[in-house]
């Protein structure tokens, strides 16, 4: 119960960012852009997966990626909480708008429950990995992850490998898409693919654990910021 209390306390601490900063407007702009693409013929499944994942990445930058948020972690650890509770609370906060965008996209483009579930799991999985990336590296890493996911995340790795003379960069990208939380994995969730579901849940848990480990390292840093 104490763990859940700490998670909810952290969630309540970071959620005002969505209304008091530009984060809410950025998420609205992202959602409107993706719906426009959907109205112009982009596959509804792709739009929903992008809505969930990109929404979570944008939210991760807002609730954990800037310097003030990262610097405040050491102060947060001075309270009766744990790194895992902080990571879980922030993960819930950043995943929530991603799931909302996925649900809205699925509803606007012809509601299919399986597609909405796939988009929500994409938000949960990519969001946890985004959290693990932005805590140590900041918002530039969030921007890089956003661009990678937007441009290549939904592409199956064999399509990249099949290119003539793919080169090291393309082979590396294909490897990331094959092993990591890329969106092409989660298209089949709408059809009940248990392998894709397990892949999503495993990466979600791993991302949260990595984020909590990076947060725990803040104990050794000077507490120069205040909540």
LINRASUL-V618896 format. One record per residue. N is the residue number from 1. RES is the residue in three letters. SS is DSSP state (alpha for helix, beta for strand, coil for the rest). PHI is phi in whole degrees, -180 to 180 (none if undefined). D_FIRST is the distance of its C-alpha to the first C-alpha in Angstrom with 2 decimals. Layout:
n=N res=RES ss=SS phi=PHI d_first=D_FIRST
n=N res=RES ss=SS phi=PHI d_first=D_FIRST
//
This chain:
n=1 res=UNK ss=coil phi=none d_first=0.00
n=2 res=UNK ss=alpha phi=-64 d_first=3.78
n=3 res=UNK ss=alpha phi=-61 d_first=5.37
n=4 res=UNK ss=alpha phi=-63 d_first=5.15
n=5 res=UNK ss=alpha phi=-63 d_first=6.17
n=6 res=UNK ss=alpha phi=-67 d_first=8.70
n=7 res=UNK ss=alpha phi=-63 d_first=9.86
n=8 res=UNK ss=alpha phi=-65 d_first=10.61
n=9 res=UNK ss=alpha phi=-65 d_first=12.24
n=10 res=UNK ss=alpha phi=-69 d_first=14.37
n=11 res=UNK ss=alpha phi=-59 d_first=15.25
n=12 res=UNK ss=alpha phi=-66 d_first=16.42
n=13 res=UNK ss=alpha phi=-71 d_first=18.35
n=14 res=UNK ss=alpha phi=-94 d_first=20.37
n=15 res=UNK ss=alpha phi=-62 d_first=21.11
n=16 res=UNK ss=coil phi=-60 d_first=23.92
n=17 res=UNK ss=alpha phi=-58 d_first=25.92
n=18 res=UNK ss=alpha phi=-71 d_first=26.88
n=19 res=UNK ss=alpha phi=-110 d_first=28.79
n=20 res=UNK ss=alpha phi=-98 d_first=29.88
n=21 res=UNK ss=coil phi=-126 d_first=31.38
n=22 res=UNK ss=coil phi=-78 d_first=33.64
n=23 res=UNK ss=alpha phi=-59 d_first=30.82
n=24 res=UNK ss=alpha phi=-60 d_first=30.84
n=25 res=UNK ss=alpha phi=-66 d_first=34.61
n=26 res=UNK ss=alpha phi=-63 d_first=34.54
n=27 res=UNK ss=alpha phi=-67 d_first=32.25
n=28 res=UNK ss=alpha phi=-63 d_first=34.56
n=29 res=UNK ss=alpha phi=-64 d_first=37.57
n=30 res=UNK ss=alpha phi=-62 d_first=36.16
n=31 res=UNK ss=alpha phi=-61 d_first=35.45
n=32 res=UNK ss=alpha phi=-64 d_first=38.92
n=33 res=UNK ss=alpha phi=-64 d_first=40.59
n=34 res=UNK ss=alpha phi=-68 d_first=39.05
n=35 res=UNK ss=alpha phi=-65 d_first=39.96
n=36 res=UNK ss=alpha phi=-63 d_first=43.46
n=37 res=UNK ss=alpha phi=-63 d_first=43.71
n=38 res=UNK ss=alpha phi=-64 d_first=42.65
n=39 res=UNK ss=alpha phi=-72 d_first=45.39
n=40 res=UNK ss=coil phi=-100 d_first=47.85
n=41 res=UNK ss=coil phi=107 d_first=47.35
n=42 res=UNK ss=coil phi=-68 d_first=44.48
n=43 res=UNK ss=coil phi=-50 d_first=42.73
n=44 res=UNK ss=alpha phi=-57 d_first=39.88
n=45 res=UNK ss=alpha phi=-65 d_first=37.65
n=46 res=UNK ss=alpha phi=-62 d_first=38.29
n=47 res=UNK ss=alpha phi=-61 d_first=37.68
n=48 res=UNK ss=alpha phi=-67 d_first=34.31
n=49 res=UNK ss=alpha phi=-64 d_first=33.20
n=50 res=UNK ss=alpha phi=-67 d_first=34.44
n=51 res=UNK ss=alpha phi=-60 d_first=32.75
n=52 res=UNK ss=alpha phi=-66 d_first=29.30
n=53 res=UNK ss=alpha phi=-72 d_first=29.85
n=54 res=UNK ss=alpha phi=-68 d_first=31.89
n=55 res=UNK ss=alpha phi=-61 d_first=29.67
n=56 res=UNK ss=alpha phi=-67 d_first=26.67
n=57 res=UNK ss=alpha phi=-66 d_first=28.94
n=58 res=UNK ss=alpha phi=-59 d_first=30.21
n=59 res=UNK ss=alpha phi=-65 d_first=26.74
n=60 res=UNK ss=alpha phi=-61 d_first=25.76
n=61 res=UNK ss=alpha phi=-62 d_first=28.79
n=62 res=UNK ss=alpha phi=-79 d_first=27.83
n=63 res=UNK ss=alpha phi=-99 d_first=24.20
n=64 res=UNK ss=alpha phi=-146 d_first=24.57
n=65 res=UNK ss=alpha phi=-95 d_first=28.25
n=66 res=UNK ss=coil phi=-79 d_first=30.21
n=67 res=UNK ss=alpha phi=-62 d_first=30.97
n=68 res=UNK ss=alpha phi=-66 d_first=29.13
n=69 res=UNK ss=alpha phi=-67 d_first=25.81
n=70 res=UNK ss=alpha phi=-68 d_first=26.28
n=71 res=UNK ss=alpha phi=-70 d_first=27.46
n=72 res=UNK ss=coil phi=-76 d_first=24.49
n=73 res=UNK ss=alpha phi=-64 d_first=22.10
n=74 res=UNK ss=alpha phi=-63 d_first=23.24
n=75 res=UNK ss=alpha phi=-69 d_first=22.52
n=76 res=UNK ss=alpha phi=-59 d_first=19.01
n=77 res=UNK ss=coil phi=-72 d_first=18.38
n=78 res=UNK ss=coil phi=-77 d_first=19.57
n=79 res=UNK ss=coil phi=-90 d_first=16.44
n=80 res=UNK ss=coil phi=-73 d_first=13.26
n=81 res=UNK ss=coil phi=-147 d_first=12.06
n=82 res=UNK ss=coil phi=-134 d_first=13.17
n=83 res=UNK ss=alpha phi=-57 d_first=15.89
n=84 res=UNK ss=alpha phi=-67 d_first=13.95
n=85 res=UNK ss=alpha phi=-66 d_first=11.44
n=86 res=UNK ss=alpha phi=-63 d_first=14.68
n=87 res=UNK ss=alpha phi=-63 d_first=16.51
n=88 res=UNK ss=alpha phi=-67 d_first=14.11
n=89 res=UNK ss=alpha phi=-62 d_first=14.01
n=90 res=UNK ss=alpha phi=-71 d_first=17.77
n=91 res=UNK ss=alpha phi=-63 d_first=18.34
n=92 res=UNK ss=alpha phi=-60 d_first=16.90
n=93 res=UNK ss=alpha phi=-65 d_first=19.06
n=94 res=UNK ss=alpha phi=-83 d_first=22.16
n=95 res=UNK ss=alpha phi=-76 d_first=21.94
n=96 res=UNK ss=alpha phi=-56 d_first=21.72
n=97 res=UNK ss=alpha phi=-67 d_first=25.33
n=98 res=UNK ss=alpha phi=-64 d_first=26.57
n=99 res=UNK ss=alpha phi=-65 d_first=25.39
n=100 res=UNK ss=alpha phi=-61 d_first=26.92
n=101 res=UNK ss=alpha phi=-63 d_first=30.16
n=102 res=UNK ss=alpha phi=-63 d_first=30.27
n=103 res=UNK ss=alpha phi=-65 d_first=29.91
n=104 res=UNK ss=alpha phi=-63 d_first=32.57
n=105 res=UNK ss=alpha phi=-63 d_first=34.87
n=106 res=UNK ss=alpha phi=-63 d_first=34.61
n=107 res=UNK ss=alpha phi=-68 d_first=35.36
n=108 res=UNK ss=alpha phi=-74 d_first=38.23
n=109 res=UNK ss=coil phi=-107 d_first=39.88
n=110 res=UNK ss=coil phi=103 d_first=39.90
n=111 res=UNK ss=coil phi=-58 d_first=36.59
n=112 res=UNK ss=coil phi=-135 d_first=35.71
n=113 res=UNK ss=alpha phi=-55 d_first=32.21
n=114 res=UNK ss=alpha phi=-63 d_first=32.51
n=115 res=UNK ss=alpha phi=-68 d_first=33.47
n=116 res=UNK ss=alpha phi=-63 d_first=30.58
n=117 res=UNK ss=alpha phi=-66 d_first=28.12
n=118 res=UNK ss=alpha phi=-61 d_first=29.98
n=119 res=UNK ss=alpha phi=-64 d_first=29.82
n=120 res=UNK ss=alpha phi=-68 d_first=26.08
n=121 res=UNK ss=alpha phi=-69 d_first=25.53
n=122 res=UNK ss=alpha phi=-63 d_first=28.00
n=123 res=UNK ss=alpha phi=-62 d_first=26.00
n=124 res=UNK ss=alpha phi=-64 d_first=22.78
n=125 res=UNK ss=alpha phi=-72 d_first=24.80
n=126 res=UNK ss=alpha phi=-65 d_first=27.16
n=127 res=UNK ss=alpha phi=-62 d_first=24.52
n=128 res=UNK ss=alpha phi=-66 d_first=22.50
n=129 res=UNK ss=alpha phi=-69 d_first=25.83
n=130 res=UNK ss=alpha phi=-62 d_first=26.94
n=131 res=UNK ss=alpha phi=-61 d_first=23.92
n=132 res=UNK ss=alpha phi=-66 d_first=24.77
n=133 res=UNK ss=alpha phi=-85 d_first=28.36
n=134 res=UNK ss=alpha phi=-77 d_first=28.22
n=135 res=UNK ss=alpha phi=-63 d_first=26.03
n=136 res=UNK ss=alpha phi=-83 d_first=28.78
n=137 res=UNK ss=alpha phi=-112 d_first=31.77
n=138 res=UNK ss=coil phi=86 d_first=31.27
n=139 res=UNK ss=alpha phi=-66 d_first=32.67
n=140 res=UNK ss=alpha phi=-57 d_first=35.88
n=141 res=UNK ss=alpha phi=-68 d_first=33.91
n=142 res=UNK ss=alpha phi=-63 d_first=32.24
n=143 res=UNK ss=alpha phi=-64 d_first=35.77
n=144 res=UNK ss=alpha phi=-62 d_first=37.03
n=145 res=UNK ss=alpha phi=-65 d_first=34.28
n=146 res=UNK ss=alpha phi=-60 d_first=34.95
n=147 res=UNK ss=alpha phi=-65 d_first=38.66
n=148 res=UNK ss=alpha phi=-62 d_first=38.28
n=149 res=UNK ss=alpha phi=-68 d_first=36.04
n=150 res=UNK ss=alpha phi=-68 d_first=38.31
n=151 res=UNK ss=alpha phi=-91 d_first=41.52
n=152 res=UNK ss=alpha phi=-130 d_first=40.80
n=153 res=UNK ss=coil phi=-61 d_first=37.34
n=154 res=UNK ss=coil phi=-91 d_first=38.67
n=155 res=UNK ss=coil phi=-91 d_first=41.73
n=156 res=UNK ss=coil phi=-67 d_first=41.91
n=157 res=UNK ss=alpha phi=-62 d_first=42.76
n=158 res=UNK ss=alpha phi=-65 d_first=45.93
n=159 res=UNK ss=alpha phi=-69 d_first=47.37
n=160 res=UNK ss=alpha phi=-75 d_first=47.13
n=161 res=UNK ss=alpha phi=-64 d_first=48.54
n=162 res=UNK ss=coil phi=-72 d_first=51.37
n=163 res=UNK ss=coil phi=-64 d_first=52.64
n=164 res=UNK ss=coil phi=-63 d_first=55.90
n=165 res=UNK ss=coil phi=46 d_first=55.43
n=166 res=UNK ss=coil phi=-61 d_first=51.71
n=167 res=UNK ss=alpha phi=77 d_first=51.68
n=168 res=UNK ss=alpha phi=-64 d_first=48.92
n=169 res=UNK ss=alpha phi=-63 d_first=46.81
n=170 res=UNK ss=alpha phi=-68 d_first=46.84
n=171 res=UNK ss=alpha phi=-66 d_first=46.13
n=172 res=UNK ss=alpha phi=-64 d_first=43.18
n=173 res=UNK ss=alpha phi=-62 d_first=41.90
n=174 res=UNK ss=alpha phi=-63 d_first=42.41
n=175 res=UNK ss=alpha phi=-66 d_first=40.43
n=176 res=UNK ss=alpha phi=-63 d_first=37.46
n=177 res=UNK ss=alpha phi=-66 d_first=37.70
n=178 res=UNK ss=alpha phi=-73 d_first=37.94
n=179 res=UNK ss=alpha phi=-96 d_first=34.98
n=180 res=UNK ss=coil phi=-87 d_first=32.68
n=181 res=UNK ss=coil phi=-81 d_first=30.69
n=182 res=UNK ss=coil phi=-81 d_first=33.91
n=183 res=UNK ss=alpha phi=-69 d_first=34.21
n=184 res=UNK ss=alpha phi=-62 d_first=36.95
n=185 res=UNK ss=alpha phi=-60 d_first=34.54
n=186 res=UNK ss=alpha phi=-95 d_first=32.57
n=187 res=UNK ss=alpha phi=-60 d_first=35.58
n=188 res=UNK ss=alpha phi=-79 d_first=35.71
n=189 res=UNK ss=alpha phi=-61 d_first=32.16
n=190 res=UNK ss=alpha phi=-63 d_first=33.75
n=191 res=UNK ss=alpha phi=-99 d_first=35.86
n=192 res=UNK ss=coil phi=87 d_first=33.11
n=193 res=UNK ss=coil phi=-75 d_first=33.56
n=194 res=UNK ss=alpha phi=-69 d_first=30.85
n=195 res=UNK ss=alpha phi=-63 d_first=31.93
n=196 res=UNK ss=alpha phi=-66 d_first=31.28
n=197 res=UNK ss=alpha phi=-64 d_first=27.86
n=198 res=UNK ss=alpha phi=-64 d_first=26.88
n=199 res=UNK ss=alpha phi=-59 d_first=28.44
n=200 res=UNK ss=alpha phi=-65 d_first=26.35
n=201 res=UNK ss=alpha phi=-67 d_first=22.99
n=202 res=UNK ss=alpha phi=-64 d_first=24.05
n=203 res=UNK ss=alpha phi=-69 d_first=25.07
n=204 res=UNK ss=alpha phi=-62 d_first=21.95
n=205 res=UNK ss=alpha phi=-63 d_first=19.82
n=206 res=UNK ss=alpha phi=-63 d_first=22.51
n=207 res=UNK ss=alpha phi=-61 d_first=22.71
n=208 res=UNK ss=alpha phi=-65 d_first=19.07
n=209 res=UNK ss=alpha phi=-65 d_first=19.38
n=210 res=UNK ss=alpha phi=-65 d_first=22.68
n=211 res=UNK ss=alpha phi=-61 d_first=21.43
n=212 res=UNK ss=alpha phi=-66 d_first=18.70
n=213 res=UNK ss=alpha phi=-66 d_first=21.55
n=214 res=UNK ss=alpha phi=-67 d_first=23.79
n=215 res=UNK ss=alpha phi=-66 d_first=21.28
n=216 res=UNK ss=alpha phi=-60 d_first=20.89
n=217 res=UNK ss=alpha phi=-68 d_first=24.67
n=218 res=UNK ss=alpha phi=-69 d_first=24.59
n=219 res=UNK ss=alpha phi=-59 d_first=23.73
n=220 res=UNK ss=alpha phi=-88 d_first=27.41
n=221 res=UNK ss=coil phi=-97 d_first=28.80
n=222 res=UNK ss=coil phi=-63 d_first=29.97
n=223 res=UNK ss=coil phi=-87 d_first=27.77
n=224 res=UNK ss=coil phi=-95 d_first=30.48
n=225 res=UNK ss=coil phi=-118 d_first=28.42
n=226 res=UNK ss=coil phi=-127 d_first=26.21
n=227 res=UNK ss=coil phi=-72 d_first=23.49
//
